[in-house]
Amino acid sequence: MINLDHGRPASGASPATNITHRDEQSACLTRCTAQVRRPNNAVVRLPGRRFPGLLIQGDSLSILRGDVAEVVEAFDQGDVDAARETAGLLLADIDALLTRYSAALDAHKIARPY
């Protein structure tokens, strides 16, 4: 997990990837370097936040959005089976993200916010 409160990786993480955080109120950038084992997402705690969040790369977010649009389109066309199939795949992808998030919280002994 990356902890931006300190501008450095959480304990035990080795340098590998640069991450920049922009504080919208002060337009301040915080850079940190952390080992990110999966290149498309990372668990990050932003300054002032009690719980970490999940950072998802823009292309991965666009893919998730496309999957949701595919479900909506299938429903609009009355193809409930296709909608259900795509929704099932989307649910599996989101479950994998939630599992990664939960594992990071467990590794740092942080209670889940849900």
PDB file as gemmi writes it, atoms N, CA and C in Angstrom:
CRYST1    1.000    1.000    1.000  90.00  90.00  90.00 P 1                      
ATOM      1  N   MET A   1       0.845  -1.177   0.000  1.00  0.00           N  
ATOM      2  CA  MET A   1       0.000   0.000   0.000  1.00  0.00           C  
ATOM      3  C   MET A   1       0.885   1.234   0.000  1.00  0.00           C  
ATOM      4  N   ILE A   2       0.465   2.251  -0.698  1.00  0.00           N  
ATOM      5  CA  ILE A   2       1.179   3.511  -0.757  1.00  0.00           C  
ATOM      6  C   ILE A   2       0.495   4.471   0.201  1.00  0.00           C  
ATOM      7  N   ASN A   3       1.286   5.109   1.040  1.00  0.00           N  
ATOM      8  CA  ASN A   3       0.742   6.043   2.019  1.00  0.00           C  
ATOM      9  C   ASN A   3       1.228   7.433   1.658  1.00  0.00           C  
ATOM     10  N   LEU A   4       0.370   8.239   1.055  1.00  0.00           N  
ATOM     11  CA  LEU A   4       0.779   9.568   0.623  1.00  0.00           C  
ATOM     12  C   LEU A   4       0.848  10.566   1.762  1.00  0.00           C  
ATOM     13  N   ASP A   5       0.396  10.192   2.958  1.00  0.00           N  
ATOM     14  CA  ASP A   5       0.526  11.082   4.108  1.00  0.00           C  
ATOM     15  C   ASP A   5       1.993  11.367   4.399  1.00  0.00           C  
ATOM     16  N   HIS A   6       2.846  10.417   4.094  1.00  0.00           N  
ATOM     17  CA  HIS A   6       4.269  10.551   4.388  1.00  0.00           C  
ATOM     18  C   HIS A   6       5.096  10.781   3.129  1.00  0.00           C  
ATOM     19  N   GLY A   7       4.438  10.748   1.950  1.00  0.00           N  
ATOM     20  CA  GLY A   7       5.152  10.953   0.702  1.00  0.00           C  
ATOM     21  C   GLY A   7       6.116   9.837   0.374  1.00  0.00           C  
ATOM     22  N   ARG A   8       5.883   8.670   0.933  1.00  0.00           N  
ATOM     23  CA  ARG A   8       6.761   7.528   0.670  1.00  0.00           C  
ATOM     24  C   ARG A   8       5.938   6.252   0.781  1.00  0.00           C  
ATOM     25  N   PRO A   9       6.500   5.120   0.314  1.00  0.00           N  
ATOM     26  CA  PRO A   9       5.757   3.879   0.396  1.00  0.00           C  
ATOM     27  C   PRO A   9       5.465   3.496   1.843  1.00  0.00           C  
ATOM     28  N   ALA A  10       4.402   2.746   2.030  1.00  0.00           N  
ATOM     29  CA  ALA A  10       4.131   2.187   3.350  1.00  0.00           C  
ATOM     30  C   ALA A  10       5.274   1.264   3.718  1.00  0.00           C  
ATOM     31  N   SER A  11       5.454   1.017   4.991  1.00  0.00           N  
ATOM     32  CA  SER A  11       6.589   0.217   5.448  1.00  0.00           C  
ATOM     33  C   SER A  11       6.659  -1.107   4.711  1.00  0.00           C  
ATOM     34  N   GLY A  12       7.866  -1.483   4.342  1.00  0.00           N  
ATOM     35  CA  GLY A  12       8.096  -2.759   3.689  1.00  0.00           C  
ATOM     36  C   GLY A  12       8.060  -2.696   2.170  1.00  0.00           C  
ATOM     37  N   ALA A  13       7.583  -1.621   1.587  1.00  0.00           N  
ATOM     38  CA  ALA A  13       7.522  -1.526   0.136  1.00  0.00           C  
ATOM     39  C   ALA A  13       8.839  -0.980  -0.389  1.00  0.00           C  
ATOM     40  N   SER A  14       9.306  -1.557  -1.475  1.00  0.00           N  
ATOM     41  CA  SER A  14      10.557  -1.087  -2.056  1.00  0.00           C  
ATOM     42  C   SER A  14      10.265  -0.194  -3.257  1.00  0.00           C  
ATOM     43  N   PRO A  15      11.156   0.767  -3.555  1.00  0.00           N  
ATOM     44  CA  PRO A  15      10.913   1.689  -4.661  1.00  0.00           C  
ATOM     45  C   PRO A  15      10.803   0.975  -5.997  1.00  0.00           C  
ATOM     46  N   ALA A  16       9.863   1.408  -6.826  1.00  0.00           N  
ATOM     47  CA  ALA A  16       9.740   0.874  -8.166  1.00  0.00           C  
ATOM     48  C   ALA A  16       8.960   1.802  -9.084  1.00  0.00           C  
ATOM     49  N   THR A  17       7.880   2.386  -8.628  1.00  0.00           N  
ATOM     50  CA  THR A  17       6.992   3.160  -9.479  1.00  0.00           C  
ATOM     51  C   THR A  17       6.728   4.526  -8.870  1.00  0.00           C  
ATOM     52  N   ASN A  18       6.824   5.579  -9.668  1.00  0.00           N  
ATOM     53  CA  ASN A  18       6.503   6.926  -9.189  1.00  0.00           C  
ATOM     54  C   ASN A  18       5.004   7.165  -9.287  1.00  0.00           C  
ATOM     55  N   ILE A  19       4.430   7.756  -8.262  1.00  0.00           N  
ATOM     56  CA  ILE A  19       3.015   8.101  -8.234  1.00  0.00           C  
ATOM     57  C   ILE A  19       2.914   9.544  -7.784  1.00  0.00           C  
ATOM     58  N   THR A  20       2.088  10.323  -8.447  1.00  0.00           N  
ATOM     59  CA  THR A  20       1.907  11.727  -8.103  1.00  0.00           C  
ATOM     60  C   THR A  20       0.486  11.949  -7.628  1.00  0.00           C  
ATOM     61  N   HIS A  21       0.329  12.705  -6.554  1.00  0.00           N  
ATOM     62  CA  HIS A  21      -0.986  13.067  -6.013  1.00  0.00           C  
ATOM     63  C   HIS A  21      -1.127  14.574  -6.093  1.00  0.00           C  
ATOM     64  N   ARG A  22      -2.235  15.049  -6.611  1.00  0.00           N  
ATOM     65  CA  ARG A  22      -2.497  16.487  -6.685  1.00  0.00           C  
ATOM     66  C   ARG A  22      -3.593  16.820  -5.689  1.00  0.00           C  
ATOM     67  N   ASP A  23      -3.287  17.674  -4.756  1.00  0.00           N  
ATOM     68  CA  ASP A  23      -4.255  18.141  -3.767  1.00  0.00           C  
ATOM     69  C   ASP A  23      -5.072  19.246  -4.427  1.00  0.00           C  
ATOM     70  N   GLU A  24      -6.374  19.006  -4.637  1.00  0.00           N  
ATOM     71  CA  GLU A  24      -7.225  19.953  -5.353  1.00  0.00           C  
ATOM     72  C   GLU A  24      -7.329  21.296  -4.643  1.00  0.00           C  
ATOM     73  N   GLN A  25      -7.251  21.331  -3.320  1.00  0.00           N  
ATOM     74  CA  GLN A  25      -7.414  22.588  -2.603  1.00  0.00           C  
ATOM     75  C   GLN A  25      -6.181  23.472  -2.715  1.00  0.00           C  
ATOM     76  N   SER A  26      -5.014  22.885  -2.661  1.00  0.00           N  
ATOM     77  CA  SER A  26      -3.799  23.697  -2.692  1.00  0.00           C  
ATOM     78  C   SER A  26      -3.029  23.565  -4.000  1.00  0.00           C  
ATOM     79  N   ALA A  27      -3.519  22.724  -4.905  1.00  0.00           N  
ATOM     80  CA  ALA A  27      -2.848  22.449  -6.177  1.00  0.00           C  
ATOM     81  C   ALA A  27      -1.423  21.965  -5.952  1.00  0.00           C  
ATOM     82  N   CYS A  28      -1.198  21.317  -4.839  1.00  0.00           N  
ATOM     83  CA  CYS A  28       0.113  20.791  -4.466  1.00  0.00           C  
ATOM     84  C   CYS A  28       0.259  19.373  -5.007  1.00  0.00           C  
ATOM     85  N   LEU A  29       1.421  19.046  -5.513  1.00  0.00           N  
ATOM     86  CA  LEU A  29       1.697  17.693  -5.974  1.00  0.00           C  
ATOM     87  C   LEU A  29       2.542  16.973  -4.947  1.00  0.00           C  
ATOM     88  N   THR A  30       2.182  15.738  -4.652  1.00  0.00           N  
ATOM     89  CA  THR A  30       2.970  14.890  -3.774  1.00  0.00           C  
ATOM     90  C   THR A  30       3.439  13.708  -4.599  1.00  0.00           C  
ATOM     91  N   ARG A  31       4.718  13.478  -4.617  1.00  0.00           N  
ATOM     92  CA  ARG A  31       5.251  12.331  -5.351  1.00  0.00           C  
ATOM     93  C   ARG A  31       5.708  11.279  -4.358  1.00  0.00           C  
ATOM     94  N   CYS A  32       5.459  10.046  -4.712  1.00  0.00           N  
ATOM     95  CA  CYS A  32       5.985   8.961  -3.897  1.00  0.00           C  
ATOM     96  C   CYS A  32       6.389   7.840  -4.830  1.00  0.00           C  
ATOM     97  N   THR A  33       7.252   7.009  -4.358  1.00  0.00           N  
ATOM     98  CA  THR A  33       7.712   5.858  -5.103  1.00  0.00           C  
ATOM     99  C   THR A  33       7.354   4.628  -4.302  1.00  0.00           C  
ATOM    100  N   ALA A  34       6.805   3.638  -4.984  1.00  0.00           N  
ATOM    101  CA  ALA A  34       6.392   2.430  -4.279  1.00  0.00           C  
ATOM    102  C   ALA A  34       6.449   1.238  -5.210  1.00  0.00           C  
ATOM    103  N   GLN A  35       6.568   0.089  -4.609  1.00  0.00           N  
ATOM    104  CA  GLN A  35       6.522  -1.142  -5.375  1.00  0.00           C  
ATOM    105  C   GLN A  35       5.059  -1.426  -5.686  1.00  0.00           C  
ATOM    106  N   VAL A  36       4.737  -1.501  -6.954  1.00  0.00           N  
ATOM    107  CA  VAL A  36       3.380  -1.806  -7.388  1.00  0.00           C  
ATOM    108  C   VAL A  36       3.454  -3.101  -8.172  1.00  0.00           C  
ATOM    109  N   ARG A  37       2.939  -4.158  -7.584  1.00  0.00           N  
ATOM    110  CA  ARG A  37       3.057  -5.477  -8.204  1.00  0.00           C  
ATOM    111  C   ARG A  37       2.118  -5.637  -9.399  1.00  0.00           C  
ATOM    112  N   ARG A  38       1.004  -4.919  -9.391  1.00  0.00           N  
ATOM    113  CA  ARG A  38       0.068  -4.973 -10.515  1.00  0.00           C  
ATOM    114  C   ARG A  38       0.065  -3.592 -11.158  1.00  0.00           C  
ATOM    115  N   PRO A  39       0.432  -3.512 -12.420  1.00  0.00           N  
ATOM    116  CA  PRO A  39       0.620  -2.206 -13.041  1.00  0.00           C  
ATOM    117  C   PRO A  39      -0.663  -1.411 -13.279  1.00  0.00           C  
ATOM    118  N   ASN A  40      -1.840  -2.022 -13.201  1.00  0.00           N  
ATOM    119  CA  ASN A  40      -3.073  -1.312 -13.526  1.00  0.00           C  
ATOM    120  C   ASN A  40      -3.825  -0.756 -12.329  1.00  0.00           C  
ATOM    121  N   ASN A  41      -3.383  -1.079 -11.107  1.00  0.00           N  
ATOM    122  CA  ASN A  41      -4.058  -0.534  -9.930  1.00  0.00           C  
ATOM    123  C   ASN A  41      -3.136  -0.606  -8.726  1.00  0.00           C  
ATOM    124  N   ALA A  42      -3.449   0.218  -7.729  1.00  0.00           N  
ATOM    125  CA  ALA A  42      -2.667   0.241  -6.492  1.00  0.00           C  
ATOM    126  C   ALA A  42      -3.572   0.705  -5.360  1.00  0.00           C  
ATOM    127  N   VAL A  43      -3.300   0.229  -4.167  1.00  0.00           N  
ATOM    128  CA  VAL A  43      -4.015   0.689  -2.981  1.00  0.00           C  
ATOM    129  C   VAL A  43      -3.224   1.864  -2.419  1.00  0.00           C  
ATOM    130  N   VAL A  44      -3.904   3.016  -2.270  1.00  0.00           N  
ATOM    131  CA  VAL A  44      -3.249   4.272  -1.908  1.00  0.00           C  
ATOM    132  C   VAL A  44      -4.045   4.962  -0.806  1.00  0.00           C  
ATOM    133  N   ARG A  45      -3.337   5.511   0.181  1.00  0.00           N  
ATOM    134  CA  ARG A  45      -4.007   6.341   1.189  1.00  0.00           C  
ATOM    135  C   ARG A  45      -3.631   7.794   0.925  1.00  0.00           C  
ATOM    136  N   LEU A  46      -4.632   8.599   0.611  1.00  0.00           N  
ATOM    137  CA  LEU A  46      -4.418  10.018   0.339  1.00  0.00           C  
ATOM    138  C   LEU A  46      -4.355  10.803   1.640  1.00  0.00           C  
ATOM    139  N   PRO A  47      -3.672  11.936   1.627  1.00  0.00           N  
ATOM    140  CA  PRO A  47      -3.593  12.769   2.828  1.00  0.00           C  
ATOM    141  C   PRO A  47      -4.985  13.148   3.330  1.00  0.00           C  
ATOM    142  N   GLY A  48      -5.155  13.054   4.635  1.00  0.00           N  
ATOM    143  CA  GLY A  48      -6.416  13.437   5.246  1.00  0.00           C  
ATOM    144  C   GLY A  48      -7.498  12.382   5.207  1.00  0.00           C  
ATOM    145  N   ARG A  49      -7.220  11.250   4.610  1.00  0.00           N  
ATOM    146  CA  ARG A  49      -8.210  10.184   4.519  1.00  0.00           C  
ATOM    147  C   ARG A  49      -7.894   9.103   5.537  1.00  0.00           C  
ATOM    148  N   ARG A  50      -8.908   8.603   6.211  1.00  0.00           N  
ATOM    149  CA  ARG A  50      -8.705   7.543   7.200  1.00  0.00           C  
ATOM    150  C   ARG A  50      -8.407   6.208   6.521  1.00  0.00           C  
ATOM    151  N   PHE A  51      -9.119   5.940   5.434  1.00  0.00           N  
ATOM    152  CA  PHE A  51      -8.962   4.662   4.749  1.00  0.00           C  
ATOM    153  C   PHE A  51      -8.316   4.859   3.383  1.00  0.00           C  
ATOM    154  N   PRO A  52      -7.544   3.863   2.951  1.00  0.00           N  
ATOM    155  CA  PRO A  52      -6.964   3.914   1.610  1.00  0.00           C  
ATOM    156  C   PRO A  52      -8.056   3.778   0.549  1.00  0.00           C  
ATOM    157  N   GLY A  53      -7.686   4.094  -0.660  1.00  0.00           N  
ATOM    158  CA  GLY A  53      -8.556   3.893  -1.810  1.00  0.00           C  
ATOM    159  C   GLY A  53      -7.838   3.033  -2.831  1.00  0.00           C  
ATOM    160  N   LEU A  54      -8.516   2.741  -3.899  1.00  0.00           N  
ATOM    161  CA  LEU A  54      -7.932   1.941  -4.963  1.00  0.00           C  
ATOM    162  C   LEU A  54      -7.719   2.845  -6.170  1.00  0.00           C  
ATOM    163  N   LEU A  55      -6.476   3.015  -6.556  1.00  0.00           N  
ATOM    164  CA  LEU A  55      -6.126   3.797  -7.730  1.00  0.00           C  
ATOM    165  C   LEU A  55      -6.205   2.872  -8.939  1.00  0.00           C  
ATOM    166  N   ILE A  56      -6.988   3.255  -9.931  1.00  0.00           N  
ATOM    167  CA  ILE A  56      -7.136   2.452 -11.145  1.00  0.00           C  
ATOM    168  C   ILE A  56      -6.653   3.298 -12.322  1.00  0.00           C  
ATOM    169  N   GLN A  57      -5.821   2.727 -13.159  1.00  0.00           N  
ATOM    170  CA  GLN A  57      -5.329   3.431 -14.340  1.00  0.00           C  
ATOM    171  C   GLN A  57      -6.499   3.804 -15.243  1.00  0.00           C  
ATOM    172  N   GLY A  58      -6.366   4.905 -15.956  1.00  0.00           N  
ATOM    173  CA  GLY A  58      -7.440   5.406 -16.805  1.00  0.00           C  
ATOM    174  C   GLY A  58      -7.899   4.421 -17.863  1.00  0.00           C  
ATOM    175  N   ASP A  59      -6.966   3.688 -18.472  1.00  0.00           N  
ATOM    176  CA  ASP A  59      -7.377   2.728 -19.496  1.00  0.00           C  
ATOM    177  C   ASP A  59      -8.183   1.590 -18.883  1.00  0.00           C  
ATOM    178  N   SER A  60      -7.814   1.171 -17.678  1.00  0.00           N  
ATOM    179  CA  SER A  60      -8.566   0.120 -16.993  1.00  0.00           C  
ATOM    180  C   SER A  60      -9.952   0.619 -16.594  1.00  0.00           C  
ATOM    181  N   LEU A  61     -10.040   1.873 -16.156  1.00  0.00           N  
ATOM    182  CA  LEU A  61     -11.327   2.468 -15.817  1.00  0.00           C  
ATOM    183  C   LEU A  61     -12.213   2.559 -17.058  1.00  0.00           C  
ATOM    184  N   SER A  62     -11.617   2.906 -18.183  1.00  0.00           N  
ATOM    185  CA  SER A  62     -12.363   2.985 -19.434  1.00  0.00           C  
ATOM    186  C   SER A  62     -12.910   1.618 -19.843  1.00  0.00           C  
ATOM    187  N   ILE A  63     -12.139   0.568 -19.611  1.00  0.00           N  
ATOM    188  CA  ILE A  63     -12.595  -0.789 -19.912  1.00  0.00           C  
ATOM    189  C   ILE A  63     -13.782  -1.155 -19.030  1.00  0.00           C  
ATOM    190  N   LEU A  64     -13.703  -0.843 -17.725  1.00  0.00           N  
ATOM    191  CA  LEU A  64     -14.830  -1.108 -16.825  1.00  0.00           C  
ATOM    192  C   LEU A  64     -16.073  -0.354 -17.290  1.00  0.00           C  
ATOM    193  N   ARG A  65     -15.901   0.899 -17.670  1.00  0.00           N  
ATOM    194  CA  ARG A  65     -17.022   1.699 -18.165  1.00  0.00           C  
ATOM    195  C   ARG A  65     -17.624   1.077 -19.426  1.00  0.00           C  
ATOM    196  N   GLY A  66     -16.766   0.601 -20.312  1.00  0.00           N  
ATOM    197  CA  GLY A  66     -17.236  -0.060 -21.529  1.00  0.00           C  
ATOM    198  C   GLY A  66     -18.032  -1.316 -21.228  1.00  0.00           C  
ATOM    199  N   ASP A  67     -17.594  -2.067 -20.217  1.00  0.00           N  
ATOM    200  CA  ASP A  67     -18.329  -3.270 -19.817  1.00  0.00           C  
ATOM    201  C   ASP A  67     -19.718  -2.926 -19.291  1.00  0.00           C  
ATOM    202  N   VAL A  68     -19.815  -1.858 -18.498  1.00  0.00           N  
ATOM    203  CA  VAL A  68     -21.125  -1.423 -17.990  1.00  0.00           C  
ATOM    204  C   VAL A  68     -22.005  -0.975 -19.159  1.00  0.00           C  
ATOM    205  N   ALA A  69     -21.438  -0.239 -20.105  1.00  0.00           N  
ATOM    206  CA  ALA A  69     -22.194   0.205 -21.276  1.00  0.00           C  
ATOM    207  C   ALA A  69     -22.702  -0.990 -22.080  1.00  0.00           C  
ATOM    208  N   GLU A  70     -21.896  -2.050 -22.146  1.00  0.00           N  
ATOM    209  CA  GLU A  70     -22.300  -3.264 -22.855  1.00  0.00           C  
ATOM    210  C   GLU A  70     -23.503  -3.921 -22.180  1.00  0.00           C  
ATOM    211  N   VAL A  71     -23.523  -3.931 -20.853  1.00  0.00           N  
ATOM    212  CA  VAL A  71     -24.668  -4.479 -20.115  1.00  0.00           C  
ATOM    213  C   VAL A  71     -25.919  -3.658 -20.424  1.00  0.00           C  
ATOM    214  N   VAL A  72     -25.802  -2.335 -20.361  1.00  0.00           N  
ATOM    215  CA  VAL A  72     -26.942  -1.449 -20.631  1.00  0.00           C  
ATOM    216  C   VAL A  72     -27.453  -1.655 -22.055  1.00  0.00           C  
ATOM    217  N   GLU A  73     -26.537  -1.726 -23.004  1.00  0.00           N  
ATOM    218  CA  GLU A  73     -26.926  -1.919 -24.400  1.00  0.00           C  
ATOM    219  C   GLU A  73     -27.648  -3.251 -24.594  1.00  0.00           C  
ATOM    220  N   ALA A  74     -27.143  -4.306 -23.966  1.00  0.00           N  
ATOM    221  CA  ALA A  74     -27.792  -5.617 -24.081  1.00  0.00           C  
ATOM    222  C   ALA A  74     -29.204  -5.570 -23.500  1.00  0.00           C  
ATOM    223  N   PHE A  75     -29.376  -4.909 -22.363  1.00  0.00           N  
ATOM    224  CA  PHE A  75     -30.717  -4.759 -21.791  1.00  0.00           C  
ATOM    225  C   PHE A  75     -31.619  -3.948 -22.719  1.00  0.00           C  
ATOM    226  N   ASP A  76     -31.079  -2.863 -23.283  1.00  0.00           N  
ATOM    227  CA  ASP A  76     -31.864  -2.028 -24.197  1.00  0.00           C  
ATOM    228  C   ASP A  76     -32.349  -2.817 -25.410  1.00  0.00           C  
ATOM    229  N   GLN A  77     -31.541  -3.783 -25.837  1.00  0.00           N  
ATOM    230  CA  GLN A  77     -31.897  -4.609 -26.992  1.00  0.00           C  
ATOM    231  C   GLN A  77     -32.722  -5.827 -26.590  1.00  0.00           C  
ATOM    232  N   GLY A  78     -33.007  -5.952 -25.299  1.00  0.00           N  
ATOM    233  CA  GLY A  78     -33.813  -7.075 -24.823  1.00  0.00           C  
ATOM    234  C   GLY A  78     -33.049  -8.380 -24.710  1.00  0.00           C  
ATOM    235  N   ASP A  79     -31.732  -8.323 -24.805  1.00  0.00           N  
ATOM    236  CA  ASP A  79     -30.902  -9.535 -24.723  1.00  0.00           C  
ATOM    237  C   ASP A  79     -30.450  -9.739 -23.278  1.00  0.00           C  
ATOM    238  N   VAL A  80     -31.362 -10.275 -22.475  1.00  0.00           N  
ATOM    239  CA  VAL A  80     -31.100 -10.451 -21.049  1.00  0.00           C  
ATOM    240  C   VAL A  80     -29.951 -11.427 -20.810  1.00  0.00           C  
ATOM    241  N   ASP A  81     -29.849 -12.469 -21.636  1.00  0.00           N  
ATOM    242  CA  ASP A  81     -28.771 -13.446 -21.446  1.00  0.00           C  
ATOM    243  C   ASP A  81     -27.394 -12.810 -21.650  1.00  0.00           C  
ATOM    244  N   ALA A  82     -27.247 -11.999 -22.694  1.00  0.00           N  
ATOM    245  CA  ALA A  82     -25.965 -11.324 -22.936  1.00  0.00           C  
ATOM    246  C   ALA A  82     -25.667 -10.328 -21.820  1.00  0.00           C  
ATOM    247  N   ALA A  83     -26.703  -9.618 -21.368  1.00  0.00           N  
ATOM    248  CA  ALA A  83     -26.514  -8.661 -20.272  1.00  0.00           C  
ATOM    249  C   ALA A  83     -26.063  -9.380 -19.014  1.00  0.00           C  
ATOM    250  N   ARG A  84     -26.697 -10.501 -18.718  1.00  0.00           N  
ATOM    251  CA  ARG A  84     -26.342 -11.272 -17.522  1.00  0.00           C  
ATOM    252  C   ARG A  84     -24.905 -11.795 -17.621  1.00  0.00           C  
ATOM    253  N   GLU A  85     -24.523 -12.274 -18.800  1.00  0.00           N  
ATOM    254  CA  GLU A  85     -23.162 -12.801 -18.983  1.00  0.00           C  
ATOM    255  C   GLU A  85     -22.113 -11.700 -18.790  1.00  0.00           C  
ATOM    256  N   THR A  86     -22.329 -10.564 -19.427  1.00  0.00           N  
ATOM    257  CA  THR A  86     -21.383  -9.451 -19.294  1.00  0.00           C  
ATOM    258  C   THR A  86     -21.354  -8.926 -17.870  1.00  0.00           C  
ATOM    259  N   ALA A  87     -22.527  -8.837 -17.237  1.00  0.00           N  
ATOM    260  CA  ALA A  87     -22.588  -8.378 -15.843  1.00  0.00           C  
ATOM    261  C   ALA A  87     -21.837  -9.343 -14.932  1.00  0.00           C  
ATOM    262  N   GLY A  88     -21.914 -10.636 -15.206  1.00  0.00           N  
ATOM    263  CA  GLY A  88     -21.181 -11.624 -14.411  1.00  0.00           C  
ATOM    264  C   GLY A  88     -19.676 -11.446 -14.532  1.00  0.00           C  
ATOM    265  N   LEU A  89     -19.206 -11.170 -15.746  1.00  0.00           N  
ATOM    266  CA  LEU A  89     -17.771 -10.924 -15.952  1.00  0.00           C  
ATOM    267  C   LEU A  89     -17.342  -9.635 -15.256  1.00  0.00           C  
ATOM    268  N   LEU A  90     -18.183  -8.614 -15.345  1.00  0.00           N  
ATOM    269  CA  LEU A  90     -17.907  -7.343 -14.679  1.00  0.00           C  
ATOM    270  C   LEU A  90     -17.850  -7.530 -13.169  1.00  0.00           C  
ATOM    271  N   LEU A  91     -18.782  -8.301 -12.627  1.00  0.00           N  
ATOM    272  CA  LEU A  91     -18.788  -8.584 -11.191  1.00  0.00           C  
ATOM    273  C   LEU A  91     -17.506  -9.302 -10.774  1.00  0.00           C  
ATOM    274  N   ALA A  92     -17.043 -10.250 -11.580  1.00  0.00           N  
ATOM    275  CA  ALA A  92     -15.798 -10.964 -11.264  1.00  0.00           C  
ATOM    276  C   ALA A  92     -14.608 -10.004 -11.253  1.00  0.00           C  
ATOM    277  N   ASP A  93     -14.569  -9.065 -12.205  1.00  0.00           N  
ATOM    278  CA  ASP A  93     -13.483  -8.075 -12.236  1.00  0.00           C  
ATOM    279  C   ASP A  93     -13.508  -7.187 -10.995  1.00  0.00           C  
ATOM    280  N   ILE A  94     -14.699  -6.735 -10.610  1.00  0.00           N  
ATOM    281  CA  ILE A  94     -14.820  -5.876  -9.427  1.00  0.00           C  
ATOM    282  C   ILE A  94     -14.507  -6.661  -8.160  1.00  0.00           C  
ATOM    283  N   ASP A  95     -14.923  -7.926  -8.105  1.00  0.00           N  
ATOM    284  CA  ASP A  95     -14.577  -8.772  -6.954  1.00  0.00           C  
ATOM    285  C   ASP A  95     -13.065  -8.916  -6.813  1.00  0.00           C  
ATOM    286  N   ALA A  96     -12.355  -9.042  -7.941  1.00  0.00           N  
ATOM    287  CA  ALA A  96     -10.892  -9.156  -7.899  1.00  0.00           C  
ATOM    288  C   ALA A  96     -10.268  -7.874  -7.342  1.00  0.00           C  
ATOM    289  N   LEU A  97     -10.798  -6.719  -7.737  1.00  0.00           N  
ATOM    290  CA  LEU A  97     -10.302  -5.449  -7.196  1.00  0.00           C  
ATOM    291  C   LEU A  97     -10.573  -5.354  -5.697  1.00  0.00           C  
ATOM    292  N   LEU A  98     -11.761  -5.758  -5.284  1.00  0.00           N  
ATOM    293  CA  LEU A  98     -12.117  -5.713  -3.866  1.00  0.00           C  
ATOM    294  C   LEU A  98     -11.255  -6.682  -3.053  1.00  0.00           C  
ATOM    295  N   THR A  99     -10.946  -7.833  -3.614  1.00  0.00           N  
ATOM    296  CA  THR A  99     -10.065  -8.797  -2.942  1.00  0.00           C  
ATOM    297  C   THR A  99      -8.673  -8.204  -2.767  1.00  0.00           C  
ATOM    298  N   ARG A 100      -8.162  -7.540  -3.802  1.00  0.00           N  
ATOM    299  CA  ARG A 100      -6.842  -6.895  -3.714  1.00  0.00           C  
ATOM    300  C   ARG A 100      -6.853  -5.805  -2.649  1.00  0.00           C  
ATOM    301  N   TYR A 101      -7.900  -5.003  -2.626  1.00  0.00           N  
ATOM    302  CA  TYR A 101      -8.037  -3.933  -1.639  1.00  0.00           C  
ATOM    303  C   TYR A 101      -8.080  -4.517  -0.227  1.00  0.00           C  
ATOM    304  N   SER A 102      -8.898  -5.542  -0.031  1.00  0.00           N  
ATOM    305  CA  SER A 102      -9.027  -6.174   1.288  1.00  0.00           C  
ATOM    306  C   SER A 102      -7.709  -6.778   1.745  1.00  0.00           C  
ATOM    307  N   ALA A 103      -6.987  -7.404   0.828  1.00  0.00           N  
ATOM    308  CA  ALA A 103      -5.697  -8.006   1.175  1.00  0.00           C  
ATOM    309  C   ALA A 103      -4.698  -6.936   1.617  1.00  0.00           C  
ATOM    310  N   ALA A 104      -4.693  -5.790   0.940  1.00  0.00           N  
ATOM    311  CA  ALA A 104      -3.789  -4.699   1.326  1.00  0.00           C  
ATOM    312  C   ALA A 104      -4.148  -4.170   2.708  1.00  0.00           C  
ATOM    313  N   LEU A 105      -5.435  -4.012   2.989  1.00  0.00           N  
ATOM    314  CA  LEU A 105      -5.854  -3.552   4.313  1.00  0.00           C  
ATOM    315  C   LEU A 105      -5.466  -4.567   5.378  1.00  0.00           C  
ATOM    316  N   ASP A 106      -5.699  -5.846   5.098  1.00  0.00           N  
ATOM    317  CA  ASP A 106      -5.329  -6.898   6.052  1.00  0.00           C  
ATOM    318  C   ASP A 106      -3.827  -6.895   6.322  1.00  0.00           C  
ATOM    319  N   ALA A 107      -3.032  -6.722   5.274  1.00  0.00           N  
ATOM    320  CA  ALA A 107      -1.573  -6.736   5.423  1.00  0.00           C  
ATOM    321  C   ALA A 107      -1.077  -5.598   6.311  1.00  0.00           C  
ATOM    322  N   HIS A 108      -1.832  -4.508   6.367  1.00  0.00           N  
ATOM    323  CA  HIS A 108      -1.437  -3.349   7.173  1.00  0.00           C  
ATOM    324  C   HIS A 108      -2.305  -3.186   8.419  1.00  0.00           C  
ATOM    325  N   LYS A 109      -3.073  -4.250   8.711  1.00  0.00           N  
ATOM    326  CA  LYS A 109      -3.925  -4.276   9.913  1.00  0.00           C  
ATOM    327  C   LYS A 109      -4.857  -3.064   9.988  1.00  0.00           C  
ATOM    328  N   ILE A 110      -5.492  -2.767   8.863  1.00  0.00           N  
ATOM    329  CA  ILE A 110      -6.464  -1.676   8.785  1.00  0.00           C  
ATOM    330  C   ILE A 110      -7.847  -2.301   8.656  1.00  0.00           C  
ATOM    331  N   ALA A 111      -8.763  -1.892   9.529  1.00  0.00           N  
ATOM    332  CA  ALA A 111     -10.134  -2.403   9.460  1.00  0.00           C  
ATOM    333  C   ALA A 111     -10.780  -1.949   8.155  1.00  0.00           C  
ATOM    334  N   ARG A 112     -11.643  -2.781   7.615  1.00  0.00           N  
ATOM    335  CA  ARG A 112     -12.348  -2.414   6.385  1.00  0.00           C  
ATOM    336  C   ARG A 112     -13.407  -1.347   6.675  1.00  0.00           C  
ATOM    337  N   PRO A 113     -13.599  -0.409   5.756  1.00  0.00           N  
ATOM    338  CA  PRO A 113     -14.588   0.656   5.959  1.00  0.00           C  
ATOM    339  C   PRO A 113     -16.010   0.229   5.596  1.00  0.00           C  
ATOM    340  N   TYR A 114     -16.211  -1.048   5.334  1.00  0.00           N  
ATOM    341  CA  TYR A 114     -17.541  -1.535   4.936  1.00  0.00           C  
ATOM    342  C   TYR A 114     -17.885  -2.790   5.701  1.00  0.00           C  
TER     343      TYR A 114                                                      
END                                                                             
